[in-house]
Amino acid sequence: MALNATIFKIDLTITDMDRGYYATHAVVLARHPSETDERMMVRLLAFALNADAALTFGKGLSSDDEPDLWQKDLTGSIQLWIDVGLPDEKSVRRACGRAAQVRIYTYGGFIAERWWQQVQANLARPDNLTVIDLPQAATRSMAALAQRTLQLQCTIQDGTAWLTDGDDTVEITPVVRHAARKR
């Protein structure tokens, strides 16, 4: 018998002083049976860091043709493709060909560092790719916040994010490993 996804309902208030974005989102996340709380919370953080009315969650782990998050314009063109984890080079290059901007959020400490060392040379060519690493201590602390029903606040200022449930606060300082070139 196949396992079903676990549904998480999150009221997420975003105060992004870097982008001037202030909104509350009612987020419903389906956590795939093979997905960890850490990965799910990284997806949520990626949403907060890139929040927009048109940004939506993709099928994620259950589909190779969709990202974890994406944003399309009114014509259906993919403006932003976001993947979480350590995707293979081929899928990253394919995403770079399909979307105006691609962002990869890595996590996992040493494993993410090894992944980047292996793919860095081959992923230097796309000018629309940004690779961002999240500190392992922060992503593990974010996983501890995961509950089926949550009220979270995310404040973003000067490139640092603070995620709080009212009782506990996690500070996340993303590290840009590779930045997209300006067009």
C-alpha positions as CSV (number, residue, x, y, z in Angstrom):
1,M,0.0,0.0,0.0
2,A,1.3,3.4,-1.0
3,L,1.9,6.0,1.7
4,N,0.0,9.3,1.3
5,A,1.5,12.8,1.6
6,T,1.2,14.6,5.0
7,I,-0.5,17.9,4.7
8,F,0.8,21.0,6.6
9,K,-1.2,24.2,6.9
10,I,0.9,27.3,7.5
11,D,0.0,30.9,8.0
12,L,3.1,32.6,6.9
13,T,3.6,36.3,7.4
14,I,6.5,37.7,5.4
15,T,8.2,41.0,6.1
16,D,10.9,41.3,3.4
17,M,12.6,44.7,4.0
18,D,15.2,44.0,1.3
19,R,12.5,43.7,-1.5
20,G,9.7,45.8,0.1
21,Y,7.4,42.8,0.2
22,Y,4.9,42.5,3.0
23,A,2.2,39.9,2.9
24,T,0.5,37.0,4.7
25,H,0.1,33.7,2.8
26,A,-2.0,30.7,3.7
27,V,0.3,27.9,2.6
28,V,-0.7,24.3,2.2
29,L,2.3,22.0,1.9
30,A,2.1,18.4,1.0
31,R,5.1,16.6,2.4
32,H,6.0,13.6,0.2
33,P,6.4,10.4,2.3
34,S,10.1,10.4,1.4
35,E,10.6,14.1,2.3
36,T,12.1,15.1,5.6
37,D,10.8,18.0,7.7
38,E,14.1,19.7,7.0
39,R,13.6,19.7,3.2
40,M,10.0,20.7,3.6
41,M,11.0,23.7,5.7
42,V,13.7,24.6,3.2
43,R,11.0,24.7,0.5
44,L,9.0,27.0,2.8
45,L,12.0,29.3,3.3
46,A,12.6,29.4,-0.4
47,F,9.0,30.5,-0.9
48,A,9.5,33.3,1.7
49,L,12.8,34.5,0.2
50,N,11.2,34.8,-3.3
51,A,7.6,35.5,-2.3
52,D,5.3,36.9,-5.0
53,A,1.6,36.5,-5.7
54,A,2.4,34.4,-8.8
55,L,4.9,32.1,-7.0
56,T,3.5,28.6,-6.5
57,F,4.6,25.2,-5.3
58,G,5.3,22.6,-8.0
59,K,4.8,18.8,-7.7
60,G,8.4,18.6,-6.3
61,L,9.6,15.1,-5.5
62,S,6.7,13.4,-7.3
63,S,7.7,15.0,-10.7
64,D,10.9,15.4,-12.6
65,D,9.5,18.0,-15.0
66,E,8.4,20.5,-12.3
67,P,10.5,22.4,-9.8
68,D,9.8,22.7,-6.1
69,L,8.5,26.3,-6.7
70,W,7.9,28.3,-9.8
71,Q,6.6,31.6,-11.1
72,K,5.0,32.0,-14.5
73,D,3.9,35.1,-16.3
74,L,0.5,35.6,-17.9
75,T,1.6,33.9,-21.1
76,G,2.7,30.8,-19.2
77,S,6.5,31.5,-19.6
78,I,8.5,30.4,-16.6
79,Q,10.0,33.5,-15.0
80,L,11.5,31.7,-11.9
81,W,12.4,28.1,-11.3
82,I,13.4,27.1,-7.8
83,D,14.8,23.7,-6.8
84,V,15.7,22.6,-3.3
85,G,18.4,20.1,-2.5
86,L,21.2,18.7,-4.8
87,P,19.7,18.3,-8.3
88,D,21.7,16.6,-11.0
89,E,23.5,18.8,-13.6
90,K,21.3,17.7,-16.5
91,S,18.1,18.8,-14.7
92,V,19.7,22.1,-13.8
93,R,20.8,22.8,-17.3
94,R,17.3,21.8,-18.6
95,A,15.7,24.3,-16.1
96,C,18.1,27.0,-17.2
97,G,16.9,26.5,-20.8
98,R,13.2,26.7,-19.7
99,A,13.2,29.6,-17.3
100,A,14.3,33.2,-17.2
101,Q,15.9,32.7,-13.7
102,V,16.8,29.5,-11.9
103,R,17.6,29.3,-8.2
104,I,18.9,26.3,-6.4
105,Y,18.8,26.2,-2.6
106,T,21.2,23.6,-1.2
107,Y,21.5,22.4,2.4
108,G,23.2,19.6,4.2
109,G,26.6,21.0,5.1
110,F,29.5,18.8,3.9
111,I,27.3,16.9,1.4
112,A,26.2,20.2,-0.2
113,E,29.8,21.4,-0.3
114,R,30.9,18.1,-2.1
115,W,28.0,18.4,-4.6
116,W,29.0,22.0,-5.4
117,Q,32.7,21.0,-5.9
118,Q,31.6,18.3,-8.3
119,V,29.2,20.4,-10.4
120,Q,30.6,23.9,-10.1
121,A,32.7,23.8,-13.3
122,N,29.8,22.4,-15.4
123,L,27.3,24.8,-14.1
124,A,29.4,28.0,-14.6
125,R,28.1,28.6,-18.1
126,P,24.3,29.4,-17.6
127,D,24.0,33.1,-16.9
128,N,20.5,32.8,-15.3
129,L,21.6,30.4,-12.5
130,T,21.9,31.3,-8.9
131,V,23.0,28.7,-6.3
132,I,22.4,29.5,-2.6
133,D,23.6,27.4,0.3
134,L,21.7,27.3,3.6
135,P,23.7,26.6,6.8
136,Q,23.1,23.1,8.2
137,A,22.5,24.3,11.8
138,A,19.8,26.7,10.6
139,T,18.0,24.1,8.4
140,R,18.0,21.6,11.2
141,S,16.6,24.2,13.6
142,M,13.9,25.0,11.0
143,A,13.0,21.3,10.9
144,A,12.3,21.5,14.6
145,L,9.6,24.1,14.0
146,A,7.6,21.8,11.7
147,Q,4.1,21.1,12.9
148,R,1.0,20.1,10.9
149,T,-0.6,23.5,11.7
150,L,1.8,26.5,12.1
151,Q,1.8,30.3,12.3
152,L,5.1,31.5,11.2
153,Q,6.7,34.9,10.7
154,C,9.6,35.4,8.4
155,T,11.5,38.7,8.5
156,I,14.2,39.3,5.9
157,Q,16.7,42.1,6.2
158,D,20.2,42.7,4.8
159,G,20.2,39.2,3.3
160,T,19.4,37.4,6.6
161,A,16.1,35.8,7.4
162,W,14.6,35.1,10.8
163,L,11.8,32.5,11.0
164,T,9.8,32.4,14.2
165,D,6.8,30.6,15.5
166,G,6.4,33.0,18.4
167,D,8.3,30.7,20.8
168,D,11.5,29.9,18.9
169,T,13.4,31.9,16.3
170,V,15.8,30.6,13.7
171,E,18.3,32.9,12.0
172,I,19.3,31.9,8.5
173,T,22.1,33.6,6.6
174,P,22.1,32.2,3.0
175,V,25.5,32.0,1.2
176,V,25.4,32.7,-2.5
177,R,27.8,30.1,-4.1
178,H,27.1,31.3,-7.6
179,A,25.2,34.4,-8.7
180,A,23.3,34.8,-12.0
181,R,25.0,37.3,-14.3
182,K,23.1,40.6,-14.9
183,R,21.3,40.8,-18.2
